[in-house]
Amino acid sequence: MNKTFPVSYFTGRATVRNYDQERTVSEELIADLLEQAAHAPNTGNMQLYSVVLTTDPEAIARLAPAHFSQPAIMGAKAVLTFCLDVRRYHRWCEAAAGVPGLNNLQGYTWAVMDTAIVAQQFVTLAELNGLGTCYLGTTTFNAPMIAQELKLPAGVVPLLTVTLGYPAGEPIVSERLPLSAILHRDTYHDPSDSELASIYSEKESMEEYKKFVEENGLKSLARVYSDIRYPREGNEHFSAVLKEFLKNQGIAL
């Protein structure tokens, strides 16, 4: 059976951060979408992930500080925390007197891939059913806080958070780099400085980004990203927090 999706969905999709407060999302619909999403590719058919669904407004409010109380979670009708999960597989093997070995870098990598793939499959299905979604990039920043709130045992690590609801208004479609920036033929092509300038020219010419540069008193958009949005100090701090948390969860990298 051939299945096709409208091309306009993929080129016109947009992240939704503001949700219609008058419309609820049924847990039956979410469960159905997750069941469909679980048919996504995964490593060795082990499905090294679990999903924690949060719909109670008070429970969402308790999760919000771990995500810096972003509008996308404060107004969400449902929050799904996609967790890499080697615990279930390990317990299954151990119950059969096996000796599982996924609490290492290779197992972690497989579980990250499985979790990311199923999360994106869910997002695509949700949006094709009229829902709006937003990935929260804060999940690995505050993994210990999230794990405590969700009572995640050893071997289970929060990786991705998706907020869900029906869109309130029309979301804005974000720009993307040209295909020439990401497609390499046969071997990797390391772009020259002039090619890099061309790749990022559209992004740098947008008024929204020009405003960021001006407001931060910097000379380029690249400096806004490297110095303000994602500075080395912050990345190293959260890397250290995550590494210690993974160790505590029994995953050695």
Accessible surface in RSA format (square Angstrom, percent):
REM  Atomic radii and reference values for relative SASA: ProtOr
REM  Chains: A
REM  Algorithm: Lee & Richards
REM  Probe-radius: 1.40
REM  Slices: 20
REM RES _ NUM      All-atoms   Total-Side   Main-Chain    Non-polar    All polar
REM                ABS   REL    ABS   REL    ABS   REL    ABS   REL    ABS   REL
RES MET A   1   202.83 105.0 118.52  78.4  84.31 200.7  91.43  77.7 111.39 147.6
RES ASN A   2   149.54 103.1 120.57 116.5  28.97  69.8  28.98  69.7 120.56 116.5
RES LYS A   3   159.73  77.9 124.76  76.5  34.97  83.3  75.29  67.8  84.44  89.9
RES THR A   4   126.49  90.0  96.92  98.3  29.57  70.5  69.09  92.8  57.40  86.8
RES PHE A   5   103.58  51.8  84.76  52.5  18.83  49.0  85.89  52.1  17.69  50.6
RES PRO A   6    77.68  56.6  64.90  59.2  12.78  46.5  76.82  63.4   0.86   5.4
RES VAL A   7   116.22  76.5 110.57 100.1   5.65  13.6 111.81  97.1   4.42  12.0
RES SER A   8    82.62  69.8  69.50  92.8  13.12  30.2  52.02 110.8  30.60  42.9
RES TYR A   9    29.02  13.5  19.72  11.2   9.30  24.2  28.36  21.3   0.66   0.8
RES PHE A  10   105.55  52.8  86.25  53.4  19.31  50.2  86.63  52.5  18.92  54.2
RES THR A  11   103.24  73.4  76.45  77.5  26.78  63.8  68.73  92.3  34.50  52.2
RES GLY A  12    38.35  47.3   0.00   N/A  38.35  47.3  22.99  63.1  15.36  34.4
RES ARG A  13    65.64  27.6  50.58  25.8  15.06  35.8  37.43  51.1  28.21  17.1
RES ALA A  14    12.96  11.9   1.67   2.6  11.29  25.7   4.06   5.7   8.91  23.6
RES THR A  15    43.07  30.6  33.02  33.5  10.05  24.0   8.92  12.0  34.15  51.6
RES VAL A  16     9.72   6.4   8.82   8.0   0.90   2.2   9.72   8.4   0.00   0.0
RES ARG A  17   134.62  56.5 128.94  65.7   5.67  13.5  39.00  53.3  95.62  58.0
RES ASN A  18    96.19  66.3  91.81  88.7   4.38  10.5  19.19  46.2  77.00  74.4
RES TYR A  19     9.43   4.4   0.05   0.0   9.39  24.4   0.05   0.0   9.39  11.6
RES ASP A  20    39.44  27.6  36.80  36.6   2.64   6.2   6.41  15.1  33.03  32.9
RES GLN A  21   100.57  56.2  82.60  60.4  17.97  42.8  56.02 119.2  44.56  33.8
RES GLU A  22   159.00  91.3 128.02  96.9  30.98  73.8  56.35 109.0 102.65  83.8
RES ARG A  23   120.63  50.6 116.84  59.6   3.79   9.0  35.19  48.1  85.44  51.8
RES THR A  24   109.06  77.6  94.31  95.6  14.75  35.2  63.37  85.1  45.69  69.1
RES VAL A  25    12.46   8.2   0.00   0.0  12.46  30.0   0.31   0.3  12.15  33.0
RES SER A  26    55.89  47.2  41.61  55.5  14.27  32.9  42.48  90.5  13.41  18.8
RES GLU A  27    90.91  52.2  86.04  65.1   4.87  11.6  29.18  56.4  61.74  50.4
RES GLU A  28   134.33  77.1 124.32  94.1  10.01  23.8  72.05 139.4  62.29  50.9
RES LEU A  29    45.28  25.2  40.28  28.8   4.99  12.6  44.64  31.4   0.63   1.7
RES ILE A  30     0.00   0.0   0.00   0.0   0.00   0.0   0.00   0.0   0.00   0.0
RES ALA A  31    57.49  52.9  50.37  77.7   7.12  16.2  53.81  75.8   3.68   9.7
RES ASP A  32    69.34  48.6  65.71  65.4   3.63   8.6  20.96  49.3  48.38  48.3
RES LEU A  33     0.77   0.4   0.77   0.5   0.00   0.0   0.77   0.5   0.00   0.0
RES LEU A  34    37.01  20.6  33.90  24.3   3.11   7.8  34.19  24.0   2.82   7.6
RES GLU A  35   121.00  69.5 113.56  85.9   7.44  17.7  40.93  79.2  80.07  65.4
RES GLN A  36    76.37  42.7  69.05  50.5   7.32  17.4  32.40  69.0  43.97  33.3
RES ALA A  37     0.00   0.0   0.00   0.0   0.00   0.0   0.00   0.0   0.00   0.0
RES ALA A  38    34.82  32.0  26.90  41.5   7.92  18.0  27.09  38.2   7.73  20.5
RES HIS A  39   154.86  84.6 124.66  86.6  30.20  77.2  82.75  85.3  72.10  83.9
RES ALA A  40     4.88   4.5   0.97   1.5   3.91   8.9   1.20   1.7   3.68   9.8
RES PRO A  41    98.06  71.5  84.87  77.4  13.19  47.9  96.59  79.7   1.47   9.1
RES ASN A  42    36.61  25.2  10.56  10.2  26.05  62.7   5.51  13.3  31.10  30.1
RES THR A  43    29.26  20.8  20.95  21.2   8.31  19.8  24.08  32.3   5.18   7.8
RES GLY A  44    66.39  81.9   0.00   N/A  66.39  81.9  38.13 104.6  28.27  63.3
RES ASN A  45   121.85  84.0 100.49  97.1  21.35  51.4  27.84  67.0  94.00  90.9
RES MET A  46    45.60  23.6  27.77  18.4  17.83  42.5  26.76  22.7  18.84  25.0
RES GLN A  47    57.81  32.3  57.81  42.2   0.00   0.0   7.51  16.0  50.30  38.1
RES LEU A  48     0.59   0.3   0.57   0.4   0.02   0.0   0.59   0.4   0.00   0.0
RES TYR A  49    18.77   8.8  16.41   9.3   2.36   6.1  15.22  11.4   3.55   4.4
RES SER A  50    32.76  27.7  27.09  36.2   5.67  13.1  24.28  51.7   8.48  11.9
RES VAL A  51    44.22  29.1  13.61  12.3  30.61  73.8  13.61  11.8  30.61  83.0
RES VAL A  52    42.37  27.9  39.54  35.8   2.83   6.8  42.37  36.8   0.00   0.0
RES LEU A  53    60.30  33.6  32.22  23.1  28.08  70.6  32.22  22.6  28.08  75.6
RES THR A  54    11.83   8.4   8.84   9.0   3.00   7.1   9.10  12.2   2.73   4.1
RES THR A  55    40.15  28.6  27.41  27.8  12.74  30.4  11.86  15.9  28.29  42.8
RES ASP A  56    74.38  52.1  68.18  67.9   6.21  14.7  33.62  79.1  40.76  40.7
RES PRO A  57   104.02  75.8  95.27  86.8   8.75  31.8  98.76  81.5   5.25  32.7
RES GLU A  58   124.12  71.3 120.40  91.1   3.73   8.9  41.43  80.1  82.69  67.5
RES ALA A  59    18.29  16.8  17.78  27.4   0.51   1.2  17.78  25.0   0.51   1.4
RES ILE A  60     8.63   4.9   8.63   6.4   0.00   0.0   8.63   6.2   0.00   0.0
RES ALA A  61    57.77  53.1  45.02  69.5  12.76  29.0  48.74  68.6   9.03  23.9
RES ARG A  62   136.43  57.3 116.20  59.2  20.23  48.2  60.90  83.2  75.53  45.8
RES LEU A  63     1.65   0.9   1.16   0.8   0.49   1.2   1.65   1.2   0.00   0.0
RES ALA A  64     2.22   2.0   2.22   3.4   0.00   0.0   2.22   3.1   0.00   0.0
RES PRO A  65    72.35  52.7  61.68  56.2  10.67  38.8  64.40  53.2   7.95  49.4
RES ALA A  66     3.42   3.1   3.23   5.0   0.19   0.4   3.23   4.6   0.19   0.5
RES HIS A  67     0.01   0.0   0.01   0.0   0.00   0.0   0.00   0.0   0.01   0.0
RES PHE A  68   114.18  57.1  88.62  54.9  25.56  66.5  96.42  58.5  17.76  50.8
RES SER A  69    53.65  45.3  40.35  53.8  13.30  30.6  23.54  50.1  30.10  42.2
RES GLN A  70    51.10  28.6  48.46  35.4   2.64   6.3  22.53  48.0  28.57  21.7
RES PRO A  71    96.90  70.6  87.91  80.1   8.98  32.7  92.71  76.5   4.19  26.1
RES ALA A  72     1.28   1.2   1.09   1.7   0.19   0.4   1.09   1.5   0.19   0.5
RES ILE A  73     0.00   0.0   0.00   0.0   0.00   0.0   0.00   0.0   0.00   0.0
RES MET A  74   115.00  59.6  85.28  56.4  29.72  70.8  86.17  73.3  28.83  38.2
RES GLY A  75    18.98  23.4   0.00   N/A  18.98  23.4  18.23  50.0   0.75   1.7
RES ALA A  76    10.78   9.9   0.00   0.0  10.78  24.5   0.00   0.0  10.78  28.5
RES LYS A  77    46.27  22.6  36.27  22.3  10.00  23.8  13.77  12.4  32.49  34.6
RES ALA A  78     0.10   0.1   0.10   0.2   0.00   0.0   0.10   0.1   0.00   0.0
RES VAL A  79     0.00   0.0   0.00   0.0   0.00   0.0   0.00   0.0   0.00   0.0
RES LEU A  80     0.00   0.0   0.00   0.0   0.00   0.0   0.00   0.0   0.00   0.0
RES THR A  81     0.02   0.0   0.02   0.0   0.00   0.0   0.00   0.0   0.02   0.0
RES PHE A  82     0.00   0.0   0.00   0.0   0.00   0.0   0.00   0.0   0.00   0.0
RES CYS A  83     0.10   0.1   0.10   0.1   0.00   0.0   0.01   0.0   0.08   0.1
RES LEU A  84     0.09   0.1   0.09   0.1   0.00   0.0   0.09   0.1   0.00   0.0
RES ASP A  85     9.62   6.7   9.17   9.1   0.45   1.1   0.00   0.0   9.62   9.6
RES VAL A  86     2.73   1.8   2.73   2.5   0.00   0.0   2.73   2.4   0.00   0.0
RES ARG A  87    85.67  36.0  82.07  41.8   3.60   8.6  16.68  22.8  68.99  41.8
RES ARG A  88   111.25  46.7 104.61  53.3   6.64  15.8  71.97  98.4  39.28  23.8
RES TYR A  89    49.56  23.1  45.34  25.8   4.22  11.0  14.71  11.1  34.85  43.0
RES HIS A  90    24.19  13.2  24.19  16.8   0.00   0.0   8.25   8.5  15.94  18.5
RES ARG A  91   151.04  63.4 146.36  74.6   4.68  11.1  30.41  41.6 120.63  73.1
RES TRP A  92   180.68  72.5 172.24  83.4   8.44  19.8 148.90  79.4  31.78  51.6
RES CYS A  93    22.96  17.4  17.72  19.8   5.24  12.3   7.58  19.2  15.39  16.6
RES GLU A  94    99.09  56.9  82.07  62.1  17.02  40.5  31.46  60.9  67.63  55.2
RES ALA A  95    93.58  86.0  48.07  74.2  45.51 103.5  61.01  85.9  32.57  86.3
RES ALA A  96    82.62  76.0  50.23  77.5  32.40  73.7  61.33  86.4  21.29  56.4
RES ALA A  97    95.37  87.7  59.66  92.1  35.71  81.2  70.78  99.7  24.59  65.1
RES GLY A  98    31.84  39.3   0.00   N/A  31.84  39.3  24.82  68.1   7.01  15.7
RES VAL A  99   146.77  96.6 114.69 103.8  32.08  77.3 116.04 100.8  30.73  83.3
RES PRO A 100    23.02  16.8   4.53   4.1  18.49  67.2   9.89   8.2  13.13  81.6
RES GLY A 101    43.11  53.2   0.00   N/A  43.11  53.2  25.32  69.5  17.79  39.8
RES LEU A 102    13.33   7.4  13.03   9.3   0.30   0.8  13.03   9.1   0.30   0.8
RES ASN A 103    67.04  46.2  63.37  61.2   3.67   8.8   4.91  11.8  62.13  60.1
RES ASN A 104    55.64  38.4  55.64  53.8   0.00   0.0  27.95  67.3  27.68  26.8
RES LEU A 105   105.84  58.9 104.03  74.4   1.81   4.6 104.03  73.1   1.81   4.9
RES GLN A 106    94.82  53.0  89.23  65.2   5.60  13.3  38.73  82.4  56.09  42.5
RES GLY A 107     0.05   0.1   0.00   N/A   0.05   0.1   0.00   0.0   0.05   0.1
RES TYR A 108    34.27  16.0  33.92  19.3   0.35   0.9  19.79  14.9  14.48  17.8
RES THR A 109    54.81  39.0  53.07  53.8   1.74   4.1  43.43  58.3  11.37  17.2
RES TRP A 110    77.46  31.1  77.46  37.5   0.00   0.0  61.86  33.0  15.60  25.3
RES ALA A 111     0.00   0.0   0.00   0.0   0.00   0.0   0.00   0.0   0.00   0.0
RES VAL A 112    41.00  27.0  41.00  37.1   0.00   0.0  41.00  35.6   0.00   0.0
RES MET A 113    86.85  45.0  82.93  54.9   3.91   9.3  49.32  41.9  37.52  49.7
RES ASP A 114     1.46   1.0   1.23   1.2   0.23   0.5   0.00   0.0   1.46   1.5
RES THR A 115     0.00   0.0   0.00   0.0   0.00   0.0   0.00   0.0   0.00   0.0
RES ALA A 116    39.90  36.7  36.08  55.7   3.83   8.7  36.40  51.3   3.50   9.3
RES ILE A 117    69.58  39.6  64.23  47.8   5.36  12.9  68.52  49.3   1.07   2.9
RES VAL A 118     3.24   2.1   3.21   2.9   0.03   0.1   3.21   2.8   0.03   0.1
RES ALA A 119     0.00   0.0   0.00   0.0   0.00   0.0   0.00   0.0   0.00   0.0
RES GLN A 120    76.88  43.0  76.88  56.2   0.00   0.0  48.12 102.4  28.76  21.8
RES GLN A 121    66.13  37.0  62.77  45.9   3.35   8.0   6.50  13.8  59.62  45.2
RES PHE A 122     0.00   0.0   0.00   0.0   0.00   0.0   0.00   0.0   0.00   0.0
RES VAL A 123     2.16   1.4   2.16   2.0   0.00   0.0   2.16   1.9   0.00   0.0
RES THR A 124    21.60  15.4  21.60  21.9   0.00   0.0  12.74  17.1   8.87  13.4
RES LEU A 125    29.11  16.2  29.11  20.8   0.00   0.0  29.11  20.4   0.00   0.0
RES ALA A 126     0.00   0.0   0.00   0.0   0.00   0.0   0.00   0.0   0.00   0.0
RES GLU A 127    25.38  14.6  10.52   8.0  14.86  35.4  10.26  19.8  15.11  12.3
RES LEU A 128    57.50  32.0  24.16  17.3  33.34  83.8  26.91  18.9  30.59  82.3
RES ASN A 129    73.12  50.4  50.31  48.6  22.81  54.9   9.56  23.0  63.56  61.4
RES GLY A 130    44.84  55.3   0.00   N/A  44.84  55.3  34.92  95.8   9.92  22.2
RES LEU A 131     6.36   3.5   0.00   0.0   6.36  16.0   0.00   0.0   6.36  17.1
RES GLY A 132     1.69   2.1   0.00   N/A   1.69   2.1   1.69   4.7   0.00   0.0
RES THR A 133     2.08   1.5   1.76   1.8   0.33   0.8   0.21   0.3   1.87   2.8
RES CYS A 134     4.15   3.1   2.58   2.9   1.57   3.7   1.57   4.0   2.58   2.8
RES TYR A 135    82.51  38.5  65.35  37.2  17.15  44.6  62.75  47.2  19.75  24.4
RES LEU A 136     3.80   2.1   0.28   0.2   3.52   8.9   0.77   0.5   3.03   8.1
RES GLY A 137    63.95  78.9   0.00   N/A  63.95  78.9  44.08 121.0  19.87  44.5
RES THR A 138    12.64   9.0  12.64  12.8   0.00   0.0  12.64  17.0   0.00   0.0
RES THR A 139     1.58   1.1   1.35   1.4   0.23   0.5   1.35   1.8   0.23   0.3
RES THR A 140    38.91  27.7  36.84  37.3   2.07   4.9  15.30  20.6  23.61  35.7
RES PHE A 141    62.47  31.3  61.80  38.3   0.67   1.7  61.82  37.5   0.66   1.9
RES ASN A 142    19.48  13.4  18.18  17.6   1.29   3.1   1.29   3.1  18.18  17.6
RES ALA A 143     0.00   0.0   0.00   0.0   0.00   0.0   0.00   0.0   0.00   0.0
RES PRO A 144    48.90  35.6  42.31  38.6   6.59  24.0  43.92  36.3   4.99  31.0
RES MET A 145    92.53  47.9  85.59  56.6   6.94  16.5  68.21  58.0  24.32  32.2
RES ILE A 146     0.11   0.1   0.02   0.0   0.09   0.2   0.11   0.1   0.00   0.0
RES ALA A 147     7.45   6.9   6.06   9.4   1.39   3.2   6.29   8.9   1.17   3.1
RES GLN A 148   146.92  82.2 130.09  95.1  16.83  40.1  47.18 100.4  99.73  75.6
RES GLU A 149    58.53  33.6  43.05  32.6  15.48  36.8  12.73  24.6  45.79  37.4
RES LEU A 150    30.26  16.9  10.73   7.7  19.53  49.1  14.96  10.5  15.29  41.2
RES LYS A 151   174.71  85.2 148.99  91.4  25.72  61.2 114.60 103.1  60.11  64.0
RES LEU A 152    23.41  13.0   7.34   5.2  16.07  40.4   7.71   5.4  15.70  42.2
RES PRO A 153    56.20  41.0  44.55  40.6  11.65  42.3  56.20  46.4   0.00   0.0
RES ALA A 154    49.77  45.8  42.24  65.2   7.52  17.1  42.44  59.8   7.32  19.4
RES GLY A 155     7.63   9.4   0.00   N/A   7.63   9.4   7.52  20.6   0.11   0.2
RES VAL A 156     9.01   5.9   9.01   8.2   0.00   0.0   9.01   7.8   0.00   0.0
RES VAL A 157     1.89   1.2   1.89   1.7   0.00   0.0   1.89   1.6   0.00   0.0
RES PRO A 158     0.00   0.0   0.00   0.0   0.00   0.0   0.00   0.0   0.00   0.0
RES LEU A 159    22.36  12.5  17.97  12.9   4.39  11.0  17.97  12.6   4.39  11.8
RES LEU A 160    44.25  24.6  44.16  31.6   0.08   0.2  44.25  31.1   0.00   0.0
RES THR A 161     0.07   0.1   0.00   0.0   0.07   0.2   0.00   0.0   0.07   0.1
RES VAL A 162     0.07   0.0   0.07   0.1   0.00   0.0   0.07   0.1   0.00   0.0
RES THR A 163     0.00   0.0   0.00   0.0   0.00   0.0   0.00   0.0   0.00   0.0
RES LEU A 164     0.00   0.0   0.00   0.0   0.00   0.0   0.00   0.0   0.00   0.0
RES GLY A 165     0.00   0.0   0.00   N/A   0.00   0.0   0.00   0.0   0.00   0.0
RES TYR A 166    32.69  15.3  32.69  18.6   0.00   0.0  11.33   8.5  21.37  26.3
RES PRO A 167    46.59  34.0  30.82  28.1  15.77  57.3  30.82  25.4  15.77  98.0
RES ALA A 168    51.90  47.7  27.77  42.9  24.12  54.9  34.26  48.3  17.63  46.7
RES GLY A 169    60.74  74.9   0.00   N/A  60.74  74.9  41.08 112.7  19.66  44.0
RES GLU A 170   162.33  93.2 134.12 101.5  28.21  67.2  57.06 110.4 105.27  85.9
RES PRO A 171    43.92  32.0  23.05  21.0  20.88  75.9  34.42  28.4   9.50  59.1
RES ILE A 172   152.59  86.8 137.78 102.6  14.81  35.7 141.23 101.7  11.37  30.8
RES VAL A 173    76.43  50.3  55.99  50.7  20.44  49.2  55.99  48.7  20.44  55.4
RES SER A 174    67.02  56.6  51.48  68.7  15.54  35.8  19.86  42.3  47.16  66.1
RES GLU A 175    34.24  19.7  18.92  14.3  15.32  36.5  21.80  42.2  12.44  10.2
RES ARG A 176   169.50  71.2 149.33  76.1  20.17  48.0  76.16 104.1  93.34  56.6
RES LEU A 177    60.13  33.5  43.55  31.2  16.57  41.7  44.53  31.3  15.60  42.0
RES PRO A 178    56.65  41.3  44.60  40.7  12.05  43.8  56.62  46.8   0.03   0.2
RES LEU A 179   117.29  65.3 106.75  76.4  10.55  26.5 108.75  76.4   8.55  23.0
RES SER A 180    86.91  73.4  58.74  78.4  28.17  64.9  54.62 116.3  32.29  45.2
RES ALA A 181    21.52  19.8   2.59   4.0  18.93  43.1   3.09   4.4  18.43  48.8
RES ILE A 182   118.19  67.3  94.82  70.6  23.37  56.3  98.19  70.7  19.99  54.3
RES LEU A 183    78.14  43.5  62.96  45.0  15.18  38.2  64.74  45.5  13.39  36.0
RES HIS A 184    60.73  33.2  36.72  25.5  24.01  61.4  31.30  32.3  29.43  34.3
RES ARG A 185   183.06  76.9 162.11  82.6  20.95  49.9  66.15  90.4 116.91  70.9
RES ASP A 186   154.92 108.5 104.20 103.7  50.72 119.9  36.87  86.8 118.05 117.7
RES THR A 187   106.56  75.8  95.80  97.1  10.76  25.6  76.36 102.6  30.20  45.6
RES TYR A 188   157.59  73.6 127.93  72.8  29.66  77.2  93.82  70.5  63.76  78.6
RES HIS A 189   104.06  56.9 100.09  69.6   3.97  10.1  80.72  83.2  23.34  27.2
RES ASP A 190   112.37  78.7  95.28  94.8  17.09  40.4  28.13  66.2  84.24  84.0
RES PRO A 191    32.15  23.4  19.86  18.1  12.29  44.7  19.86  16.4  12.29  76.4
RES SER A 192    54.08  45.7  42.52  56.8  11.56  26.6  50.88 108.4   3.20   4.5
RES ASP A 193   123.21  86.3 112.61 112.1  10.60  25.1  39.24  92.4  83.97  83.7
RES SER A 194    83.98  71.0  68.71  91.7  15.27  35.2  55.37 117.9  28.61  40.1
RES GLU A 195    71.15  40.9  68.20  51.6   2.95   7.0  34.58  66.9  36.57  29.9
RES LEU A 196    72.84  40.6  72.18  51.6   0.66   1.7  72.33  50.8   0.51   1.4
RES ALA A 197    61.60  56.6  50.12  77.4  11.48  26.1  58.45  82.3   3.14   8.3
RES SER A 198    77.10  65.2  63.24  84.4  13.87  31.9  31.61  67.3  45.50  63.7
RES ILE A 199    22.24  12.7  18.51  13.8   3.73   9.0  20.02  14.4   2.22   6.0
RES TYR A 200    87.06  40.6  87.06  49.5   0.00   0.0  48.75  36.6  38.31  47.2
RES SER A 201    57.53  48.6  52.11  69.5   5.43  12.5  36.05  76.8  21.48  30.1
RES GLU A 202   106.84  61.3 101.41  76.7   5.43  12.9  41.99  81.2  64.85  52.9
RES LYS A 203    34.03  16.6  32.73  20.1   1.30   3.1  13.76  12.4  20.27  21.6
RES GLU A 204    73.66  42.3  63.34  47.9  10.32  24.6  19.77  38.2  53.89  44.0
RES SER A 205    62.94  53.2  49.83  66.5  13.11  30.2  37.92  80.7  25.02  35.1
RES MET A 206    61.08  31.6  54.56  36.1   6.52  15.5  59.86  50.9   1.22   1.6
RES GLU A 207   128.40  73.7 120.39  91.1   8.01  19.1  68.22 131.9  60.18  49.1
RES GLU A 208    97.83  56.2  86.65  65.6  11.18  26.6  38.21  73.9  59.62  48.7
RES TYR A 209    20.89   9.8  20.78  11.8   0.11   0.3   1.34   1.0  19.55  24.1
RES LYS A 210   101.10  49.3  94.81  58.2   6.29  15.0  54.63  49.2  46.47  49.5
RES LYS A 211   125.03  61.0 121.38  74.5   3.65   8.7  67.11  60.4  57.92  61.7
RES PHE A 212    51.60  25.8  51.60  32.0   0.00   0.0  51.60  31.3   0.00   0.0
RES VAL A 213    27.06  17.8  27.06  24.5   0.00   0.0  27.06  23.5   0.00   0.0
RES GLU A 214   142.65  81.9 122.27  92.5  20.38  48.5  48.45  93.7  94.19  76.9
RES GLU A 215   111.95  64.3  72.19  54.6  39.76  94.7  42.70  82.6  69.24  56.5
RES ASN A 216    57.19  39.4  33.11  32.0  24.07  58.0   6.83  16.4  50.35  48.7
RES GLY A 217    67.67  83.4   0.00   N/A  67.67  83.4  37.60 103.2  30.06  67.3
RES LEU A 218    38.85  21.6  25.44  18.2  13.41  33.7  27.15  19.1  11.70  31.5
RES LYS A 219   201.58  98.3 168.01 103.1  33.57  79.9 116.34 104.7  85.24  90.8
RES SER A 220    39.13  33.1  33.37  44.5   5.76  13.3  34.23  72.9   4.90   6.9
RES LEU A 221     8.69   4.8   5.82   4.2   2.87   7.2   5.82   4.1   2.87   7.7
RES ALA A 222    64.48  59.3  54.30  83.8  10.18  23.2  62.04  87.4   2.44   6.5
RES ARG A 223   113.78  47.8 113.76  58.0   0.02   0.0  34.83  47.6  78.95  47.8
RES VAL A 224     2.98   2.0   2.98   2.7   0.00   0.0   2.98   2.6   0.00   0.0
RES TYR A 225    65.26  30.5  64.53  36.7   0.73   1.9  56.14  42.2   9.12  11.2
RES SER A 226    61.52  52.0  46.86  62.5  14.66  33.8  48.27 102.8  13.25  18.6
RES ASP A 227    58.18  40.8  38.94  38.8  19.24  45.5  19.47  45.8  38.71  38.6
RES ILE A 228    88.85  50.6  71.20  53.0  17.65  42.5  72.94  52.5  15.91  43.2
RES ARG A 229    98.33  41.3  73.15  37.3  25.18  59.9  24.95  34.1  73.38  44.5
RES TYR A 230   123.20  57.5 114.87  65.4   8.34  21.7  76.10  57.2  47.11  58.1
RES PRO A 231    38.16  27.8  37.99  34.6   0.18   0.6  38.16  31.5   0.00   0.0
RES ARG A 232   172.74  72.5 164.27  83.7   8.47  20.2  52.06  71.2 120.68  73.1
RES GLU A 233   128.69  73.9 120.97  91.5   7.73  18.4  70.08 135.5  58.62  47.9
RES GLY A 234    24.47  30.2   0.00   N/A  24.47  30.2  23.37  64.1   1.10   2.5
RES ASN A 235    70.45  48.6  65.12  62.9   5.32  12.8  26.20  63.1  44.24  42.8
RES GLU A 236    98.15  56.4  90.48  68.4   7.68  18.3  41.47  80.2  56.69  46.3
RES HIS A 237   105.96  57.9  97.95  68.1   8.02  20.5  65.90  67.9  40.06  46.6
RES PHE A 238    49.17  24.6  47.89  29.7   1.28   3.3  48.22  29.2   0.96   2.7
RES SER A 239    66.55  56.2  57.23  76.4   9.31  21.5  34.03  72.5  32.52  45.6
RES ALA A 240    62.91  57.8  50.02  77.2  12.89  29.3  57.77  81.4   5.14  13.6
RES VAL A 241    46.92  30.9  41.53  37.6   5.38  13.0  45.89  39.9   1.03   2.8
RES LEU A 242    32.53  18.1  32.53  23.3   0.00   0.0  32.53  22.8   0.00   0.0
RES LYS A 243   135.43  66.1 133.70  82.0   1.73   4.1  76.09  68.5  59.34  63.2
RES GLU A 244    94.13  54.0  92.01  69.6   2.13   5.1  42.76  82.7  51.37  41.9
RES PHE A 245    16.26   8.1  13.90   8.6   2.36   6.1  15.91   9.6   0.35   1.0
RES LEU A 246     2.87   1.6   2.87   2.1   0.00   0.0   2.87   2.0   0.00   0.0
RES LYS A 247   147.59  72.0 134.35  82.4  13.24  31.5  82.07  73.9  65.52  69.8
RES ASN A 248   102.60  70.8  72.07  69.6  30.53  73.5  26.15  62.9  76.46  73.9
RES GLN A 249    19.72  11.0  18.26  13.3   1.46   3.5   0.00   0.0  19.72  15.0
RES GLY A 250    40.68  50.2   0.00   N/A  40.68  50.2  33.95  93.2   6.73  15.1
RES ILE A 251     2.83   1.6   0.64   0.5   2.19   5.3   0.87   0.6   1.96   5.3
RES ALA A 252    69.16  63.6  60.20  92.9   8.96  20.4  65.95  92.9   3.21   8.5
RES LEU A 253    97.28  54.2  35.96  25.7  61.32 154.2  56.95  40.0  40.33 108.5
END  Absolute sums over single chains surface
CHAIN  1 A    15296.7      12403.7       2893.0       8793.8       6503.0
END  Absolute sums over all chains
TOTAL         15296.7      12403.7       2893.0       8793.8       6503.0
